[in-house]
Amino acid sequence: EGSNLIIPGYWKHVAMYIGEGMVVEAVGTGVRKSDLITFMLHRDHVKCLRPKFMDSAMMVAASTIALSQVGKPYDYELKSDIKAFYCAELVQWAYSEAMSPKECPFKMYDRMGELTIAPEDFDKAEDKFSNEWDSNDIVLEH
C-alpha cells in the first residue's frame, strides 16, 4: 500500500483479533473483517500482542467495537476522528472506547501537529502488551 511509505518504523500494519479465527483491520479499501490465516499468509512477519491493561471482558468489548466499524473508509488523512480509520487508529480507538478514553493507558501521540498512532507504537509499548507469539520464533526443520 502507498500509505506504508509514510508509516514510521519496522511495523507497517496492525489488526485486532476478534475471536473464531477472525481479525478486524483497516486497509486501503476500508475497515474489513478477515480470516486470520489469510491475514498471516500475506505478511512477512507477524507478532501477536495481548494488552496487559484489559481483562477478558474489556477485550471482547474492544473486539465488538472494532467490528462495528467494518465498512468505514480508510483514513488516508490520518485524522483522529471516527469517520474513517487507518489500522493503528482503529485498534487504539477500540481499546480506548472499551475502557473509556481516560482509563486507557495506550495513547495517541502528537506527530506533526496531529494526534496519531503507528503500528510500531504497539510493539514499543512493552510495558502495556505481552508478546504472545512471534513468527520469527518459528524454526523450520529441513
C-alpha positions in Angstrom: 0.0 0.0 0.0 1.1 3.5 -0.7 0.5 4.5 2.9 3.3 2.2 4.0 5.8 4.7 2.6 4.9 7.3 5.3 4.3 4.9 8.3 7.3 5.1 10.6 9.2 2.1 11.9 9.6 -1.6 11.0 5.9 -2.5 11.6 3.6 -1.2 8.8 0.2 -2.8 9.9 -1.8 -3.8 12.9 -5.1 -5.6 13.2 -7.3 -6.8 16.1 -8.0 -10.5 16.7 -11.8 -10.8 17.4 -12.0 -14.5 18.0 -13.1 -17.5 16.0 -10.1 -17.1 13.7 -11.0 -13.6 12.5 -9.4 -10.2 12.6 -10.6 -6.7 12.0 -8.3 -4.4 10.1 -8.2 -1.1 8.3 -6.7 -1.4 4.8 -6.8 0.8 1.7 -10.3 -0.4 0.8 -11.6 0.4 4.3 -12.3 -1.4 7.6 -12.9 -5.1 7.0 -13.2 -8.4 8.7 -10.6 -11.0 7.5 -9.8 -14.6 8.4 -6.6 -14.9 10.5 -4.9 -17.5 8.2 -5.3 -15.3 5.1 -4.1 -12.3 7.1 -1.0 -14.0 8.3 -0.2 -15.5 4.9 0.1 -12.0 3.4 2.7 -10.8 5.9 6.4 -11.4 6.1 6.5 -11.1 9.9 3.6 -11.4 12.4 3.6 -10.7 16.1 0.6 -11.3 18.4 0.4 -9.0 21.4 -2.1 -9.1 24.3 -3.0 -5.9 26.1 -2.0 -6.1 29.8 -4.3 -3.2 30.7 -7.5 -5.1 29.7 -9.3 -8.0 31.2 -11.2 -10.6 29.0 -14.5 -8.7 29.1 -12.8 -5.5 28.0 -11.1 -7.3 25.2 -14.4 -8.7 24.0 -15.9 -5.2 24.2 -13.0 -3.8 22.2 -13.4 -6.5 19.6 -17.1 -5.7 19.3 -16.4 -2.0 18.9 -13.8 -2.6 16.2 -16.1 -5.0 14.4 -18.9 -2.3 14.4 -16.6 -0.1 12.2 -16.5 -2.6 9.3 -17.4 -0.8 6.1 -16.0 2.6 7.1 -13.4 4.1 4.7 -9.6 4.1 5.2 -8.3 7.3 6.8 -5.7 8.5 4.3 -5.5 11.9 6.0 -4.6 10.3 9.4 -7.2 12.5 11.2 -8.1 11.4 14.7 -11.8 11.2 14.2 -14.1 8.2 13.7 -15.4 9.0 10.2 -12.6 6.8 8.8 -9.8 4.7 10.2 -6.2 3.7 9.5 -5.1 0.4 11.0 -3.4 1.5 14.3 -6.0 4.2 14.9 -8.8 1.6 14.7 -7.2 -0.7 17.3 -6.2 2.1 19.7 -9.7 3.7 19.4 -11.4 0.4 20.1 -9.3 -0.1 23.2 -10.0 3.4 24.4 -13.8 3.1 23.8 -13.9 -0.3 25.6 -12.3 1.2 28.7 -13.1 4.9 28.4 -10.5 7.2 26.9 -9.4 8.4 30.4 -8.7 4.9 31.7 -6.9 3.6 28.6 -3.1 3.8 29.2 -2.4 3.4 25.5 -2.5 6.8 23.9 -2.1 8.5 20.6 1.0 10.8 20.1 1.4 14.2 18.6 3.2 13.9 15.3 3.5 17.0 13.2 0.6 18.6 15.0 -1.9 15.7 14.6 -2.7 13.0 17.2 -1.6 9.8 15.6 -0.5 6.3 16.4 1.7 4.0 14.4 1.9 0.2 14.3 5.4 0.4 15.9 3.9 2.1 18.9 2.2 -1.2 19.9 5.5 -3.1 19.7 7.4 -0.4 21.6 4.8 -0.4 24.4 6.3 -3.5 26.1 5.0 -2.5 29.5 1.5 -2.4 28.1 1.4 -5.6 26.0 2.7 -9.1 26.4 4.2 -10.8 23.4 2.1 -14.0 22.9 3.6 -15.2 19.6 6.2 -14.1 17.0 6.5 -15.7 13.6 10.3 -15.1 13.8 10.5 -17.6 16.6 9.4 -20.5 14.3 12.2 -22.8 13.4 11.7 -24.8 10.3 13.3 -28.2 10.2 14.9 -29.3 6.9 
